[in-house]
Amino acid sequence: MAKMIERASGLGAAETAEYLEQKARWEAAWHSRGPRRNEPGSGATDRTISDLPLAPLYTPEDVAHLDLARDLAFPGEYPYTRGIHAGMYRDRLWTMRQFAGFGNAKQTNERYHFLLAQGQTGLSVAFDMPTLMGFDSDQPQSLGEVGKCGVAIDSLRDMETLFQGIDLGAITTSMTINGPAAIALAQYIATAEAKGIPRAALGGTLQADILKEYIAQKEWIFPPRPHVRIIVDMMKFCTSEMPKWNTISVSGYHIREAGSTAVQELAFTLADGFAYVEAAMKAGMDVDSFAPRLSFFFNSHIDFFEEICKFRAARRIYARHMRERYGAKDPRSWMLRFHTQTAGCSATAQQPENNIVRVAYEAMAAVLGGTQSLHTNSMDEVMALPTEKSVEIALRTQQVLAYETGVTSVADPLGGSYFVEALTAEMEDQAEAYFAQIEDYGGVIEAIEAGFFQHEIADASYRYQRSLETKERVIVGVNAFEKEELASDIDLLKIGEEIERGQARSVAAVRANRDAIHVEEALSELKRACRDEERNVMPPLIAAVKALATEGEIVQAMVEVYGRYTERAAF
């Protein structure tokens, strides 16, 4: 092995006359054959789902530029292309974390206890739309949406109910919320402290990635610059008081769900992450004080190898930039740790049982790509929030993958594949080209304000949709292998109007049974902190939450200082 490494800078050994003869013979045979692909669909075999060109075969020449020590090394060693841990899943499986939340806090708490009893190893909170947008359940803007796409959380009382009977010191919790993320964190801290669990003992992840909201998901509240200030305040607070907590989960998932390509997801997500690094450093934080607690969140789409290569490229890019551009010296600051969720946008309402198969392949791509945490979508999520039965199947998919398939036995089992290494390098190069374009705008916020990201994603989404309409790309059960749809026999979870009415009564009761003067004082103090750039907003936020100020009231107090963001229309 040592002699082979000495002979080759890349993965291929020196070409021999016999090898070159074999190659010429294969190329002649390949070019002499006519089209062999059966209908339907024959035009998409030479490109990935993200439109990257694919050769029919990969050989040592495709990886000749790679340097084993510089570009690959070993798992657990810089640049972490092959994984951030030496033994990967031999030592520890990924966290199995099913995204869950619906109706009110009591219903979701029951689902959490069910999932934990089935072997889930981490909690993940899905909030409803009013909560994500910073409105209370009884505000006019919330009408018809309470509890429909997640759980309604209006005040500390709801958060306490959500985690009733769950030891927050013994489990990690992920919260997918961005605009009001600081409020959700304050509620979680207050809930734990009421149970006697100190904030320093809490482990988990807060998404808090507001930049991708402006780029893709559109669930914002404040304008970008003050909102980044809030995130930096959270980073400072958690660095000093919550050492086990991941302050930000920089999210590419929603960028991909909005229609981006895999390369755009990779590039835009890392660009957002680097923007947070720069903002924290500008605020005086040492990069090694906060970088080890940054995390990322990626989509695992249906193009199997492209997704694996995306994850490998992400680790290599991140490690290089953190060490060389931002001067991080702690190896933990170079490690890109990430959660993965299978692609909601790949699921179909037609023949929904097919989604079980899609999710299994997407989950395997995430594992072969080296994820630290995984959510597998349920087959019915394209139509409704998942039932207990469908979410159990989704969790069992992870467990079969972990315990039966053997993919956990070897770290980075696809490492060294000519195809995988070449595609990983290609995605890295294209991501770097995007970084240069973003830099030309002046940075991420300036590119957002110019509509750059939005235009790029819209164009990619249009190209993909056209490939489906022309049947260049096949979606089984949608544009090929269709069948006349019969009434679905899949039970769907329905959230009735009584949930919304009950939640509205609940938040009204909280307001009626609290110290109103204490609430007003806490909100006034919060506004003073928002106006003072030298103060951290987290302590007054926690105080307001403990005073039983509702999320809507807290958001309105902050809006009075920061204003609300309105997106400039882009065509």
N, C-alpha and C positions, 0 to 999 in steps of 0.2 A: 504493500500500500504506500509506504513512504517513497519508494522509487517511482511509483506512478504519479504521485503528487509532484515530485521533482521534475518529471518529464512534461507535465502539462500545467499551464497556467489556469486552464478552465477544467471542465469536467471530462473532456474527451482525451483519450490517449492519442499519441501520434498516429496519423493516418498511414496505413500500409498500402502496398500495391494491391493486395488482395481485397482490402476494404474498399478502395477506390473503384476497383472492378465491380464489386458487388453493388456499390452505389450507382454506378453508371447503368448496370443491368436493370436495377429496380426503377430508375428514372425513365428508362426507355419503355419498360412495361407499363408504367403508370401513364405516360403521355400517349401511349398507343391505344388505351382503352377508351371507349366512349362513355357517355353519361350512364351510370348504373343505378342511381338513386330512384326508388319507386315513389310515385305520387302517393299522398299529397305532399307538396313542399319539396323542392329540390335546390332552391337557390341560397339557403342559409347555412349550408354545411361548411363554407369556407370563411365564416366569420363568427365571432362570439356573439352572444346576445347584445353586447354593448358595441358591436360593429368593429371589433379588432380583427384584423386579417389573420387567418390561420393557414399554415402550410399543411399539406396532407401527411407529412411525416417530419419529425424533428430528429436531428443528428448531432454529433459532437460539434460541428461547425456553428450551430445555433447558440452554443454556450461557450465558445472559445474565448470570449471577452471576459468571462467570469473568473475571478480570483477566489480560490477556495477560502483562504484565510480572511480576505477583505469582505467578500460578499455573502459567504455562507457560514463559515466557522462551525460551531456546535450548539445544540440546544443549551440555553442558559448562559450563553456567551455572546458578547457584542459581535455582530449587529442584530442578533436575535431573530434573524430570518427564519431559523428552524425552531423557534419557540423560546419563551422566556424562562422556562424551567429546565434543568438538566434532564430529569427523568420524565417530564411532562406527565401524562396520565398514568404511568406506572406508579408514580408517587402519590398523585392526588387527582381524582376525577374533577371535571368541571362542575360548577354549581348548577344544579337543575332548578331553574327559577321560572315558574309559570306566571305570566302576566295576568293578574286577576283583579277585578273590581266591577261591581255593578250594584244598582239600586242604592240602598242605604248602607251605613257602616255595619249594622248588625248582620245583614245578609252576606256582605263580603267577609266579615269575620268568620261566619260559618263556612264559607268556601275555603278560607285559609286553613281552618282546622281540618277540613276534608283533605286538602292537598298535602298538608304535613303528615297526615295519617297514611297517605299513599306513598310516602318516601321523598317528597319534595324537600330540597335542602336549603332553600332561600325564598324569601317573600318578594313580590314585585307588585307595586300598587298602580292600578290603572284608575285615573280620576275621570269624572264626567266632564263634559264640555264647559258648563258654567264654572266649575272649580278651576279648570285650566285657564279660563279667561278672566278669572278674578271676580266673579259675580256670586252673590248669595243665592240660595235656591228659591227665595221668594221675590227676587228682583224680576222685573218684566223681561229682561234679556234672557232669563233662564227658562222661560215658558216652553214646555214641551221637550226639554233636553235633560231634565234632572234624572240622574241615575242611568241614563240610556247607554252611554259608551264607557262608563266607568262608575266609580263610587262617588257619591256626593259628600264632600267634606266642607262644612261651613264654619266650624269653630273647634276649639280644643275638645269639647264634649264628643264630637264625632270621631276625632282622632283617637280618643281614649276608648271608645266603643270598638273602633276598627281593630285594635290590638288587644282587646280583652282576652285574658287567659293565655297570652303569648309572652314568653320571656325575651324581651328586646335585647337583653345582654347576652343571649345565647344564640341568636340568629341574626343574619344580615338581611337588611331590607333595602330594596331598590325602589325609588319613587320617580315615576316618569311624569315630571311636571317642570315647566320652564318659566313662564311669566311670573307666577306667584311662588316660585321654588323656595325663596327665602322664608316665606310664611309657612309653607309646609314643613320646612326644616325646623322652624321655631316650634310648631305644634308637636312635632315628633320628639324634640328635646324635652318639652314640657310634659308630654305623656310619659316618657321614660323616667324623668325625675320624680313625677308623682308616684311611680312604682318603686322609688328608691334606687333607680339605676342611674349612676352618674353619666353625664354626657361623654366623658372620656372613654367609657366602656362601650359606646355604641359603634357598631360596624354596619356599613352599608354604602349606598350610592345615591346621590341626588343628581338628576339629569342636569338641570340648570343651564342648559346650552341654549341661550337666547339667540345667538347668531344664526343658528340653523332655522329658527322660527322665521326670521326675516327672509331667509333664503328659500324655505320650502314649506313649512307646516302652517305658518301664519297665525300662530297662537301667541301673540305678543300683548304687552300692555303699554310699557313706557318706550320712549325713543331709544335707539341703540346705545348712545354714549352713557346716559345715566344708568341704563340697565347693566352695562358692563361694569360700571362702578359698584353696583350692588353685588355682582358676582365676585369681584375682587375682595369686597368686604367679607363675603362668605368664605373665600379662600383664606383670608387672614384669620378669621375667627376659628375655622376648623383646624388650621395648622397649629394654632396655639392651644385649642381646647378640645379638639376631637381627632386625635392622631390616627384613629382607625377608620375614619370616615372619608369616602371619596367625594370631594366637594362637587366635582363636575363629571358628568359622563357625556363627553363630546359625541354628538349623535349624527352618524351618517345614515341611520336607518330611515329617517323621514325624508332625507334628501333623495334616497333611492325610491321610496314609495311615491314621491312626487313625480318620478319619471326620469331620473338621471341615469346615466350609464354607470357601470362599475368604476370606471376611471374617474368620473366626476364625483361619485360618492367618496372614493379614496382621497382625491385631491382636495375637495371642498371641506371634508371633515378634518383632515390634518391641518388645512389652512386655518380653520376655526380654532383648533387646538393651539396652534402656534400663536394666534391672536390673543388668546387668554394668557399664554405664557408671557407674551410681551407686555400685556396690560399689568400683570402682577409684578413683573420686574420693574416696570416704569413707576409702580407705586412703592417701590423700595424693598420688595421681597427678594430674598435670595432664591435662585431657581431650585436649588437642592432642598429648600425648606418645604416646597409645596409640590414639586413635580412628581415625587413618588406616589402621591395620592390622586393624581389625575387618572381618569379612565376613559374608555371609548366604547361606543355602541354601534355595531355594524349590522347591516342587512345580509342575510345569506339567500341569494336568489337561486334560480333553477339551473343556471349554466355552471355545472359542477366544477370544472377545472378553473374557470375564470374567477370564481369566488375564492377558491383555495389560494390562488396566486395573489388575489387582492389582499388577503390577510397577511401573507408572507411579505409582500411589498410594503405594506403599511408598517410592519415592525421595523424593517430595514431603513425606510425613510425616516421614521420617527427617531430611531436611535442615532442616526447620523446627524440629523438637525439638532437634536437636544445636546449632543456632545460637542459638535463642531461649531454650530451657529450660536447656541445659547450658553455655551460654556459650562454645562452641567458636569460635575465631577463624580457624583454618586451614581454607580451603575444602576441603581433602582430608578433614577431619573431618566434613564435611556430606554427603559422597558415599557413598551406599549401593551397595557393590559386592557382586554376588551370583553364585552358581553355581546352576544349575537342573538338575533331573532330571525326565524325563518320568514320568508317574504310574504307579507299579506297581499301584496299586489300580484303575486303569482297564483293566488287561489282563485278558483272559479265557482260561481253559483251553479253552473251546469255540471252535472255528474259530480256532486261535491265529495263523494267518497274518494275520487282521484286525488283530492288534496292530502289525504293521508300519505299517499305515495310520494307526492311532491315534497312534503315536509320531511319525510325520512331521508331523501337524497340531500335536501338543503341542510338538514342537521348534520349529516355525515360530512358534508363539505366544511361546515363550521369546525367540526372536531378535527378533521385532517388539516385544517388551516390553523389550529392551535388556540381555539377560544378558551377563555377562563370561565365563562358562564353562558348558559344557553336557555332560550325560551323556544319551545316548539308550538307553532300555531295549531289551533283546533280546526277540524275540517269544516265546521259551520260558521267560522268567524267572518266569512265574506257576506253572510246573511244576517247574523245576529251575534250577540255575546254568547260565548260557549256554554253549553250545558255541562253538568258534572260528568256525564258519560263521555262527551267528546274531549273534554280537558284531561280526563283520565287516559284516554287513548294517546293523546299528545304527550303526556308524561311517560307513558309506557314506551313510546317510541324512543325517547332518550335512554330509558333503562335498558331496552334491548340493544341499542347502539353501544352502551357502555359495557354491558356484561356478556353479550353473546357474539358480537361480530368480530372481536379480536383487533379492532382498529386502535385500541388503547395500549397495545402491547409494545409498540415501537414509537419512539419520538420522531416526528416528521417523516413518516414512512414514504412519502412521495419525493422527498429531497433527493436531488441528483437526477431526477427525470429530465431528459432533454427538453421536453415540452413544458413541464412545470417551471423549470428554471428560466427558459426563454420567455415565457409569458409573464412570469414575475418581473423580469428585467424590463420588458416592454411596458408594463403597467407603471413601473417606477419611473421610467423615462417620460411617459405621458403626464404623470402627476407633476413632475418637476416643470414641465412646460406650462401647466396650469398655474403653478406657483409664480412663475415669471409673469404671466398675464395679470394675476392679482396684484403683484408688486407694482406693475405699471400703473394700476389705478391708484396706488398709494396705500393699499392694505385692504383688509376684509370689509371693514365698515364702508370705506369709500366705494368698493366694488358693489356692495349691497345697494348703496344710495344711487349708483349708476345703473342698477338693474342687470349687471353682468351675469350673476349666478342665475337669476330668474330666466333670462333669455337662453342661456346654455341648456338649462333643464327643459324648458319648453320645446326647444328645437329637438333635443334627444327624444323627448316623449312623442313628438309628432312622427319622427322617423320610425320609432318602434311601432306605433299604432298603424302606420302605413304598411309595415312589413307583415302585420297580422291581416290587414284588409286584403292585401294582394296574395296572401297565403305563402309568401316567401318563408315565413316562420310559422310553425304549427303549434297550436295550443289544443291538446287533446280534449275533445268534447265541446270545443268552442268553434273553431273554424275547420275542424277535421274530426272524423269519427263521431259526428253528432248523432243524437237520437232524439226522437220526439219525446219531449219532456212530459213525464207523468207527475201527478201530485207527489211532492216529496214526502217520504215517510220519516224524515229526520225531525225529531222534536227540537223546537227552537225555544230559547229562553226569551220570554217576553217581560218587559218592565211596564207595569200598569200605571195608570194615572194616579192611583192611590199612593204610590211611592212619592211622587212629586208633592202631593197634598200633605202627606205626612211629614216630609222633610221641611216643607214651608212652615208647618205648625211647630216643628222642632226648633228651628232657628228663631222663630218668634218667641218661643218659650225661653230660650237662652237669653234673649235681650230683656225679657220681662223680669228675670230673676237674677240679675247681676247688679253690681254697684255701678250705676251709670256715670257717676262723677269720676270714679276710678278709671273707667274706660276712656272718658274724654281726656283726662290727664295723660294717660298712656299714649293716646293718639297724638296729642299735642307734642309730647316729648319725641315721638317718632318723627314728626314733621320737622322738628328742630334738627334732629340728627340727619335727616335727608338733605337739609339745606347746608349743613356743615361738612365740607369735604374731609375734614380732619377726624370726624367721628365715624365709628363703625355702626352700621344700621342694625346689626344682629342683636345686641343687648336690648335696645328699645323694642324691637320686634318681638322678642321673647316675652318681654314685660307686657306688651299689648295682648299677646295670645293668652298669657296667664290671667289677664284681667277679663278674659272672655270677649274681647273684640272679635267680631266675625271677619272672615276673609274679605268680604266685600267692603266692610268699613275700613279695614287696613289698606286695601288697595286704593280706595277713594282718597284716603289721607295722603298717600304717596303720589297719587295723580295730581293732587293740588300743588305739589312741589315740582314734579317732573313732567306733567302733561301726559297725554295719550298719543301713541304713534299712529300716523295715517300713512299707508303705503302710497307711493307715487305710482300711478297706473303705468304699466309697460305693455306695449303692443308689438 
